[in-house]
Amino acid sequence: MKLMRLGKLGFEKPAVILSDGSIADISSIVDDIAGEAISPLGLEKIAKADLNSLPKLSANERIGACVGVSSKFIGIGLNYADHAAEAGLDVPPEPIMFMKATTCICGPNDEIIIPPNSKKLDWEVELGIVIGTKGSYISKENALEHVAGYCTINDISEREHQIERAGQWVKGKSADTFGPIGPWLVTKDEIADPQNLALWLEVDGKKMQNGTTKTMVYGVEFLVHYVSQFMTLLPGDIIATGTPPGVGMGQKPEPIFLREGQKMRLSVEGLGEQNQITSQAK
Protein backbone atom coordinates (compact mmCIF):
# COMPACT_ATOMS: atom_id res chain seq x y z
CA MET A 1 0.00 0.00 0.00
CA LYS A 2 0.92 3.62 -0.49
CA LEU A 3 -0.19 5.55 2.59
CA MET A 4 -0.16 9.33 2.84
CA ARG A 5 -1.57 12.28 4.76
CA LEU A 6 -3.43 15.15 3.08
CA GLY A 7 -4.53 18.52 4.38
CA LYS A 8 -3.37 21.70 6.05
CA LEU A 9 -0.56 21.47 8.59
CA GLY A 10 -1.93 19.97 11.79
CA PHE A 11 -5.17 18.87 10.13
CA GLU A 12 -3.96 16.12 7.78
CA LYS A 13 -6.21 13.15 7.04
CA PRO A 14 -4.79 9.64 6.65
CA ALA A 15 -5.25 8.26 3.15
CA VAL A 16 -4.34 5.41 0.83
CA ILE A 17 -3.77 5.50 -2.93
CA LEU A 18 -6.08 3.09 -4.75
CA SER A 19 -5.22 1.04 -7.83
CA ASP A 20 -6.92 3.59 -10.12
CA GLY A 21 -4.82 6.42 -8.69
CA SER A 22 -7.60 7.96 -6.62
CA ILE A 23 -7.01 8.74 -2.95
CA ALA A 24 -9.28 7.23 -0.29
CA ASP A 25 -9.82 8.90 3.09
CA ILE A 26 -9.14 6.20 5.72
CA SER A 27 -9.83 8.36 8.78
CA SER A 28 -12.83 6.11 9.56
CA ILE A 29 -10.37 3.21 9.93
CA VAL A 30 -7.33 4.81 11.61
CA ASP A 31 -6.78 8.14 13.34
CA ASP A 32 -3.47 8.79 11.62
CA ILE A 33 -0.56 7.15 9.81
CA ALA A 34 1.22 6.55 13.10
CA GLY A 35 1.53 4.21 16.05
CA GLU A 36 -0.58 1.08 15.93
CA ALA A 37 -1.93 2.03 12.49
CA ILE A 38 1.42 1.09 10.94
CA SER A 39 1.92 -2.06 13.01
CA PRO A 40 1.36 -5.37 11.18
CA LEU A 41 -2.17 -5.61 12.62
CA GLY A 42 -2.91 -1.99 11.77
CA LEU A 43 -1.73 -2.34 8.19
CA GLU A 44 -3.73 -5.58 7.83
CA LYS A 45 -6.83 -3.76 9.08
CA ILE A 46 -6.41 -1.08 6.41
CA ALA A 47 -5.69 -3.61 3.65
CA LYS A 48 -8.79 -5.68 4.45
CA ALA A 49 -11.17 -2.70 4.49
CA ASP A 50 -13.45 -1.91 1.54
CA LEU A 51 -11.26 0.98 0.46
CA ASN A 52 -13.12 1.66 -2.79
CA SER A 53 -16.26 2.58 -0.84
CA LEU A 54 -14.54 5.26 1.22
CA PRO A 55 -14.76 9.03 0.54
CA LYS A 56 -12.13 10.36 -1.85
CA LEU A 57 -9.69 13.19 -1.21
CA SER A 58 -8.45 15.69 -3.77
CA ALA A 59 -4.94 15.24 -5.13
CA ASN A 60 -4.70 19.04 -5.13
CA GLU A 61 -4.60 19.21 -1.33
CA ARG A 62 -1.34 19.79 0.51
CA ILE A 63 0.61 16.57 1.11
CA GLY A 64 1.72 16.26 4.70
CA ALA A 65 4.59 14.25 6.15
CA CYS A 66 3.82 10.60 5.46
CA VAL A 67 4.14 9.68 9.17
CA GLY A 68 2.07 11.57 11.73
CA VAL A 69 4.05 10.89 14.91
CA SER A 70 7.72 9.95 15.24
CA SER A 71 9.52 9.66 18.56
CA LYS A 72 12.90 9.60 16.84
CA PHE A 73 14.42 10.71 13.54
CA ILE A 74 17.77 8.95 13.20
CA GLY A 75 20.33 9.67 10.51
CA ILE A 76 23.13 7.47 9.23
CA GLY A 77 26.22 9.33 8.01
CA LEU A 78 28.72 8.42 5.28
CA ASN A 79 26.81 5.27 4.35
CA TYR A 80 27.72 5.36 0.65
CA ALA A 81 31.37 4.67 -0.13
CA ASP A 82 31.36 7.13 -3.04
CA HIS A 83 29.85 9.88 -0.86
CA ALA A 84 32.50 9.30 1.81
CA ALA A 85 35.14 9.64 -0.91
CA GLU A 86 33.77 12.99 -2.12
CA ALA A 87 33.83 14.21 1.49
CA GLY A 88 37.45 13.11 1.77
CA LEU A 89 36.62 10.72 4.61
CA ASP A 90 37.11 7.02 5.22
CA VAL A 91 34.19 4.62 5.23
CA PRO A 92 33.35 4.22 8.94
CA PRO A 93 34.02 0.82 10.55
CA GLU A 94 30.53 1.04 12.11
CA PRO A 95 27.54 3.16 11.08
CA ILE A 96 27.74 6.81 12.11
CA MET A 97 24.50 7.74 13.87
CA PHE A 98 23.11 11.21 14.49
CA MET A 99 19.73 12.62 15.41
CA LYS A 100 17.47 15.07 13.64
CA ALA A 101 14.94 16.82 15.88
CA THR A 102 11.44 15.58 15.05
CA THR A 103 10.34 19.24 14.82
CA CYS A 104 12.21 19.38 11.50
CA ILE A 105 9.74 16.96 9.86
CA CYS A 106 7.56 18.49 7.15
CA GLY A 107 5.65 17.60 4.02
CA PRO A 108 7.45 16.57 0.82
CA ASN A 109 6.54 19.74 -1.06
CA ASP A 110 6.62 22.26 1.78
CA GLU A 111 8.96 25.25 1.54
CA ILE A 112 12.44 24.74 2.92
CA ILE A 113 13.10 27.62 5.30
CA ILE A 114 16.67 28.95 5.29
CA PRO A 115 17.65 29.85 8.88
CA PRO A 116 18.63 33.52 9.42
CA ASN A 117 22.27 32.62 10.15
CA SER A 118 22.63 29.95 7.47
CA LYS A 119 25.74 30.03 5.27
CA LYS A 120 26.04 26.52 3.82
CA LEU A 121 22.64 24.93 3.19
CA ASP A 122 22.85 21.54 1.47
CA TRP A 123 20.68 18.73 0.09
CA GLU A 124 20.75 14.93 0.56
CA VAL A 125 18.30 12.50 -1.07
CA GLU A 126 17.91 9.39 1.08
CA LEU A 127 15.96 6.16 1.47
CA GLY A 128 13.96 6.32 4.69
CA ILE A 129 13.02 3.32 6.83
CA VAL A 130 9.80 3.62 8.85
CA ILE A 131 9.53 1.36 11.89
CA GLY A 132 6.23 -0.47 12.44
CA THR A 133 6.94 -2.78 15.36
CA LYS A 134 8.62 -1.87 18.65
CA GLY A 135 11.97 -3.50 19.22
CA SER A 136 15.32 -3.38 20.96
CA TYR A 137 18.38 -5.57 20.47
CA ILE A 138 16.85 -6.80 17.21
CA SER A 139 18.73 -9.51 15.35
CA LYS A 140 19.71 -8.87 11.77
CA GLU A 141 17.67 -11.90 10.73
CA ASN A 142 14.49 -10.44 12.26
CA ALA A 143 15.12 -6.81 11.34
CA LEU A 144 12.61 -6.54 8.48
CA GLU A 145 9.84 -7.82 10.77
CA HIS A 146 10.10 -4.44 12.52
CA VAL A 147 9.83 -2.36 9.32
CA ALA A 148 6.47 -0.95 8.23
CA GLY A 149 7.78 0.48 4.98
CA TYR A 150 9.92 3.05 3.24
CA CYS A 151 9.79 6.69 2.14
CA THR A 152 11.75 9.37 0.32
CA ILE A 153 13.69 11.79 2.54
CA ASN A 154 15.58 15.01 1.84
CA ASP A 155 18.06 15.28 4.71
CA ILE A 156 18.51 19.04 4.54
CA SER A 157 21.79 20.01 6.22
CA GLU A 158 23.40 23.29 7.24
CA ARG A 159 27.06 22.37 6.87
CA GLU A 160 28.57 25.22 8.87
CA HIS A 161 26.32 24.38 11.81
CA GLN A 162 26.99 20.66 11.35
CA ILE A 163 30.77 20.74 11.02
CA GLU A 164 32.16 24.10 12.15
CA ARG A 165 30.07 25.02 15.20
CA ALA A 166 31.80 22.95 17.89
CA GLY A 167 29.29 20.20 18.48
CA GLN A 168 27.48 17.18 17.17
CA TRP A 169 25.89 16.96 13.72
CA VAL A 170 22.42 17.48 15.19
CA LYS A 171 23.04 21.25 15.12
CA GLY A 172 23.12 21.27 11.33
CA LYS A 173 20.33 18.76 10.81
CA SER A 174 17.41 19.93 12.91
CA ALA A 175 16.08 23.34 11.89
CA ASP A 176 12.41 23.61 10.98
CA THR A 177 11.65 22.04 7.53
CA PHE A 178 15.01 20.19 7.43
CA GLY A 179 13.19 16.83 7.24
CA PRO A 180 10.75 16.49 4.33
CA ILE A 181 9.40 12.92 4.27
CA GLY A 182 7.05 11.32 1.76
CA PRO A 183 4.91 11.76 -0.26
CA TRP A 184 4.10 8.17 0.62
CA LEU A 185 4.86 5.56 3.21
CA VAL A 186 5.14 2.53 0.93
CA THR A 187 4.63 -0.72 2.81
CA LYS A 188 7.55 -3.12 2.63
CA ASP A 189 5.61 -5.75 0.63
CA GLU A 190 5.67 -3.36 -2.36
CA ILE A 191 9.46 -2.98 -2.35
CA ALA A 192 11.04 -6.22 -3.53
CA ASP A 193 14.60 -5.20 -2.67
CA PRO A 194 15.39 -1.99 -0.76
CA GLN A 195 19.05 -2.49 -1.76
CA ASN A 196 18.25 -2.04 -5.44
CA LEU A 197 16.56 1.35 -5.70
CA ALA A 198 17.61 4.30 -7.83
CA LEU A 199 17.62 7.70 -6.11
CA TRP A 200 18.30 11.14 -7.54
CA LEU A 201 18.05 14.86 -6.83
CA GLU A 202 17.95 17.96 -9.05
CA VAL A 203 18.53 21.61 -8.16
CA ASP A 204 16.93 24.07 -10.59
CA GLY A 205 16.63 21.27 -13.14
CA LYS A 206 20.28 20.20 -12.94
CA LYS A 207 20.90 16.61 -11.83
CA MET A 208 23.16 16.76 -8.79
CA GLN A 209 22.73 13.29 -7.30
CA ASN A 210 22.16 10.08 -9.22
CA GLY A 211 22.81 6.93 -7.23
CA THR A 212 21.52 3.55 -6.15
CA THR A 213 21.01 1.91 -2.79
CA LYS A 214 23.19 -0.93 -4.10
CA THR A 215 26.21 1.11 -3.00
CA MET A 216 25.11 1.54 0.61
CA VAL A 217 27.85 0.34 2.96
CA TYR A 218 25.37 -0.85 5.58
CA GLY A 219 22.02 -2.12 4.30
CA VAL A 220 18.50 -1.81 5.70
CA GLU A 221 18.53 -5.05 7.69
CA PHE A 222 21.84 -4.25 9.34
CA LEU A 223 20.87 -0.65 10.15
CA VAL A 224 17.63 -1.63 11.91
CA HIS A 225 19.57 -4.25 13.87
CA TYR A 226 22.42 -1.85 14.64
CA VAL A 227 20.36 1.15 15.75
CA SER A 228 18.27 -1.07 18.03
CA GLN A 229 21.40 -1.98 20.01
CA PHE A 230 21.51 1.60 21.31
CA MET A 231 17.84 2.58 21.66
CA THR A 232 14.35 1.11 21.53
CA LEU A 233 12.70 1.63 18.16
CA LEU A 234 9.01 2.53 18.21
CA PRO A 235 6.32 2.55 15.50
CA GLY A 236 6.72 5.72 13.45
CA ASP A 237 10.44 6.12 14.11
CA ILE A 238 12.40 7.05 10.99
CA ILE A 239 15.90 6.04 9.93
CA ALA A 240 17.46 8.06 7.10
CA THR A 241 19.97 5.67 5.56
CA GLY A 242 22.53 8.01 4.03
CA THR A 243 23.03 9.74 0.69
CA PRO A 244 24.90 9.03 -2.55
CA PRO A 245 27.51 11.46 -3.94
CA GLY A 246 26.57 14.80 -5.43
CA VAL A 247 25.81 16.91 -2.36
CA GLY A 248 26.61 20.60 -2.53
CA MET A 249 29.50 20.31 -0.08
CA GLY A 250 31.23 17.86 -2.42
CA GLN A 251 31.02 19.85 -5.66
CA LYS A 252 34.27 20.63 -7.47
CA PRO A 253 36.14 22.89 -7.85
CA GLU A 254 34.09 24.71 -5.19
CA PRO A 255 31.18 23.69 -2.98
CA ILE A 256 27.72 24.88 -4.04
CA PHE A 257 25.09 25.73 -1.43
CA LEU A 258 21.40 26.53 -1.68
CA ARG A 259 20.14 30.09 -2.05
CA GLU A 260 16.68 31.58 -1.67
CA GLY A 261 14.25 30.69 -4.44
CA GLN A 262 15.97 27.55 -5.66
CA LYS A 263 13.96 24.47 -6.54
CA MET A 264 14.76 20.91 -5.57
CA ARG A 265 13.19 17.82 -7.12
CA LEU A 266 14.08 14.38 -5.81
CA SER A 267 12.88 10.80 -5.64
CA VAL A 268 13.67 7.29 -4.49
CA GLU A 269 12.46 4.63 -6.94
CA GLY A 270 8.94 3.48 -6.10
CA LEU A 271 8.58 5.89 -3.18
CA GLY A 272 7.35 9.05 -4.89
CA GLU A 273 8.76 12.48 -5.72
CA GLN A 274 9.38 15.58 -3.67
CA ASN A 275 9.41 19.19 -4.92
CA GLN A 276 10.65 22.04 -2.74
CA ILE A 277 11.52 25.72 -2.99
CA THR A 278 13.90 27.42 -0.57
CA SER A 279 12.67 30.49 1.26
CA GLN A 280 14.57 32.82 3.58
CA ALA A 281 13.26 32.89 7.17
CA LYS A 282 11.35 36.07 7.84
N, C-alpha and C positions, 0 to 999 in steps of 0.2 A: 504493500500500500504506500501511497504518497500522502502523507499527512501534512497539514499546514494550518496556519492561523491567519484569519482575515479580519480587518477592521482597524479603527483608530487605536492609537497607542493606549493601552490599558483597558480596551474594550474589545479585544480580538475574540473571534468565535473559532472554535476548533472545526476543522473541515477535512474532507478527504476528496481526492481527485478520482472521479469515476472513469470507467473505460472509454466513455465517449468524450472525455475532456472536460465535462462539466464538474462543478464543485459542489459537493453536498455538505450542508450544515449538520454536524454531528453533535451539537450541543445538547440534544435530547438523550444522547448516549453517554457522553463524558463531559465533565466540566471544562477540561482543558487538555491540551497535549502536554501532559506532565504527570508525574507521580505514577499512581497505579494504572492510569490510562495507557501508559507505554510499557507496562509489565507484560509478560506473555499472556496472562489471563485478560488483561485490558485490551490488548491488540486483538485477541481472539474474539472478544465481545464485539469490537467494532467490525471485524471481518465478517462475522456471522449475521450482522444486522441487515435489514432490507434497505440498503443504502440508496437505491434508486427511487425509493418512495419519500425520501427526506427532502425538505426545502433546499433550494439551490441558492448559492451565493454568487455575487457578481465578481468576475475576474478583474474588474476595474477597481475593486476596493484595495486599500493598502494591504500589503503582505507583511504580517508581523514576523518576529522571530519564530522559528519552527518549533521551539520548545518553550513552554510557558514559565516553568520554574526550574532553575538549576542551582543546586547548592554549591557547585564547584565548576570552574572553567579552567581546565588544566592545559597548558601548552607543552609541546615537546620541541626542543631546540636542536638545530643542526642534524635533522634526521634524514637528510638526503646527502649522500656523499658529494655530489656535484655542487650543492649549495654550500656545504662546509668548505669546499675548495675555493669557491668564489669569495668567501669571507676570510680566506687565508688561515683557516683553523683546521685542526685535526678532527677526524670523526671521533666522537666521544666513546670511551670504552663501555659506558652505560648511558641510557637515555638521559638527556638534560631535561629536567622538569622545571616549569615556572607556572605561576598563577596569573590569570587575568581576572580582575574584579568582575563579578557577575553584573554589576551596574553598567558595564561596557556593552552588554548584549543589546542588539537592535535588529530591526528588520533588514532583509537582504537588499532592499532598494532605498533605504533611508539615507538621508544626507550624512556624510562623514564630517564631523565638526572638528576643525583644526584648533587645538588649544591655543590660547593667547600667546603663550611663550614657546610655541613649537618652532623648531628650526629644521628638523630632519624627519618629515613624515613619510612613511614607507608602506608598501603593500606586501601581502603574502597570501596567495591562494593555498588553501589546505583542505584535505579530507578531514571531516569531523566525525568522531565516534560519539554516539549518544547511548548512554547506559540505560538499560531497562530493568535490570534486576540487581538488587543490593548485593554487595559482596566485598569481602576483604580476604587477603591472602589467597587469591584466586589462582588456580593452576593454569598453565598455558593451555592445557588440553581442554579445560572447561571455559576458557575465556569468552568464546563467542556466545555461550549460553547467557551471558550477562549483557549482551549488546542488543538494544532495541533496533537500531538502524544507523544510518549515516546521513551526513548533510555537507553542504558546501560552506566553507568558512573563509572570510577575509580577515586574517590576523593583522589588523592595522597596528603599526608600531612606530613610536617616536624614538628614533635611534639615539638622539642626544640624551634623552631621559633614560633610555634603556642602558646605554653603555658608558656615558660620560658623567653621570650625575651621582656617583659614589653610592651605589646601592644595588639591589637585585633588579632583574629584568622587569619585574612587575610594574615599576615606575613608568616604563615606556610602553606598557601593554594595556593599560587599564582605563584610559580616559573614556568619557562618554562617547558612544558610537564606535569604539575600537573593536567591536565584536559582532559584525553582521553574520547571522547564521540563517540558512535556508536558501531557497524558498521552501523546500520540503524536508521533512524527516522521512526518508525512504527506508522502509523496514528491510531488515537484513536478508529476507528471503528473495528480494528483488535484485540483490547485488551478488552475482555468482562468485566473484572474486575481488575483494576490496584491494588486493595487491596487483590489480591489472586495470587501473582506471586512468584515463588521460585527464590532466588538469591544466588550465591555462588562465592567463590574465592579460588584459589589454589596458593601456592608459591612453586616452584620447585616440583610440583606434589602432594604436601600435602594439603589436604583440610583444610583451615583456617577459612573460613566463610561459613555458610550453614543456610540460614534463609528464611523468607517469609515476604512479605509486609503485611500479615495479622497482624503482631505484631507492625506495625507503630503506634505511639501514635496519630499523626495527619495525616489524610489521604490526598489524592490528592486534593479533592474538597476543603477541609478546607485550605490547604496550598496556593492554588491559590487565594482564597478569602483573606486569612490573609496577604500574601505578598503585595497584591494590595492595602491594607490600608495604606502602607508606601511609595509606589512608583508606577509609571505607568509601566505596563508590556507591552512590545512591541513584535511583531512577531520575533521569533528567540531567545528570552530570554530563559534561562535554569534555572530550579530549581532542584537541587540535593536534594533528599528527606530524606537523612540520611542512616545510615548503620546498619546492624545487628551485633551481637557480633562476636568476632574472630579477631579483629584488632590486629596488633603487640603490641601496647601499653598495651593491656589487657591480654596478655599471662601470664600464671603462670608456674613456680614460678617467672620467670623474663620476662620482655618485650623482644620481638624479633623485630629487625628492619632490613630493607632491606640493602643488600650489593651489590656491583657491580657484574654484571653477573647473577643475579637471574631472574627467569622467573615467571611471573604472568599470570594466565589464569582465566577468570571470565566471568560471564554471568547473565543476568536477563531473566527469562523465556519469550520466544517469541520475545526477542529484540536483539538476536545475541550475539556472543562471542568476547571477546577481548583477545589478547595475547601480552605481553610486556616483554622486557628485560631491566634491569637497566644498565645504563652506567655512569661512572664517568665523570663529566664535564671536558673538556680539558682546 
